[in-house]
Amino acid sequence: MAGWDSLFQLIKEEVKQRGEEGCEVAGYAERVEAAGNDEAELMRLYGELTALPIAANYPYAEPSELDEIRAQRPPAVAVASPDLTDAEWLDKFNGAWLGRSAGCALGKPLESSPFMGGSGGRSGCANVKLWFEGAKAWPIQGYTPLESDSVRAHPDLHIAEWCRASTREHIRFMETDDDIRYTVLGLIMLEEKGAAFDSWDVGRLWHERLSYNQVCTAETQAYLNFAQITAHMRRHETDGLTPEAKDWVRTYLNPYREWIGAQIRVDGYAYGAAGNPELAAELAWKDASFSHVKNGIYGAMFCAAMVAAAFAETDVRRIVEIGLGAIPANSRLAHDIKLAIDIADSADDQVELVERIWDAFCHYHPVHTNNNAALCAAALIHSGGDFEKGITTAVLGGWDTDCNGATVGSVLGAMLGGSALPASWTAPLNDRLYAAVNGFHPISISECARRSYETFRKLQAVTV
C-alpha cells in the first residue's frame, strides 16, 4: 500500500535509492516509466529492485545494526567531563532548546521549493541570498522577512506562506514544526521509559501521539507499515519483535529510508544523554532504526553525538569529530562530512562556503541525510562557535532549511548556554513553544529545558 506518494513515484524513487546503495539499476528507470500506473507491473519491478545485490566493487561498508556500526567506527575521541553547577547545567539545556527553536524558526519560511531545490537556473543558496537582499536584510542577522523585492525580477521566488508565524514581522513564539515535535517526543520517551526503549516503542509512541498527517516521507511509510504489522499481530496473536518484522517496517515501499527524517528526531534523546555522546548515539540508533537504514541511521547518530558532546565541549571542530566517531568510517556519510570539513576550512567566506557545499552535494535529494548533515558540519566549523554565524550559514545553504538551522542551533545552544545566546534571536520567541502534541501546545521553552535536565539527571544516575 502506498503512503507518502503514489506507487509509481515510490518505485521511481526506489530505483534511485538502490543505485545509491550500490546496486546496478541500469534500465530500471525506463521500465518504471513504461509501467505507468500498472500496479501489478510496478510491484513486480519493486520485487526485482529489492532483490538486487550490491556490486562487488562498491567502495563503502554500511551496516544498519548497532554492533556492526560500532565495529566500523574510527577510534573514539575523548569527551571532556565538565564540572558544572545545577544552574550552569540548566542554562545549557535552555540554550539547546532555545537554539534549536531559533534555528528552526529562521529556516521554516524558506522550506519552499526555490530554496530547497533551486529555481530559475539558480541554486537554493543563491535564492536564499536573493530573498534577504530584496528585503534589505542582507547579511542575515534576523528572522526571514515575509516579503522581498527580489520577486519582481525573479517571480519564481516564494516563501512557505503557511509559515507566516515564523517570519520577522510575525514571530511571537516557536510555531509547531516536525523538528520540534520529534524533540518533544524524544523527551516524552525518556520520561516514560528512560533508556530502556526499543524501536517498537517508537512506533507505539508515534501512533499514540502523532496523527498520520503529521508524518512524511520515511516516517509516513514506517507509520503505515507499523499499523499493518501490528494489526496482523493482533489477528494472529504473534510477537512482531523479530528482525524480519523490524526490517519490513523500515524498508517496505520506503525509498526514503536514507533521507533526513531520523536525523531531525534525535535531539530530545541527546539532551537526556548530555555529555555522553556514546549513549546519545545508541538512543538515536534505537529511534532511527524504526524507519531508516544505513546513512539514514548514521545521520541521526552523528547529530545526536554532536549535540550530546556540545554540553561538555567548547570547540566546534572537536564536536564534529566526536560526531564522526559515532558512525562507520567507510560510509558515504563519513566521506561526505570529511569533504564538507575540507570545504569549510578552505572557503574564504560564508557565501563561497555554501556555494561549494551545494555544488559538491546537490546530486542528493534536498531532504536526503548526507547533503544536509554535510552542510551542518560545515556550518559548525565555519561558525567558530558563533551562534548567529552558525544558524545563518546552515539556513543560507538551502535544502532542508529549518532542519539544518535547528540542528546547528541545538549544538551551539548547548555549547554556549541560553544566557549567552543573542537576545535578538531568543527574545522574539517569548519562551513559548507550540508542538501540536498533547501537553506541549503551548508550553514554555524553559519548562521543556527543565524537564530535559531532570531526565538527564535520572539517566545519569542509571548509567554512571
Buried (B, 14 or more C-beta within 10 A) or exposed (E): EBBBBEBBEBBBBBBBBBBBBBBEBEEBBEBBEEBEEEBEBBBBBBEEBEEBEEEEEEEBEBBBEBEEBBEBBBEEBEBEEBEBEEEEBBBBBBBBBBBBBBBBBBBBBBBBBBBBBBBEEBBBBBBBBBBBBBBEBBEBEBBBBBEBEBBEEBEEBBBBEEBBBBBBEBBEBBBBBBBBBBBBBBBBBBBEEBBEBBBBBBBBBBBEBBEEEBBBBBBBBBBBBBBEBBEEBEEEEEEBEEEEBBEBBBBBBBBBBBBBBBBBBBBBBBBBBBBBBBBBBBBBBBBBBBBBBBBBBBBBBBBBBBBBBBBBBEEBBBBBBBBBBBBBBEBBBBBBBBBBBBBBEEBEEBBEBBBBBBEBBBEBBBBBBBBBBBBBBBBBBBBEBBBBBBBBBBBBBBBBBBBBBBBBBBBBBBBBBBEEBBEEBBEBBEBBBBBBBEEBEEBBBBBBBBBBBBBBEBBBEEEE
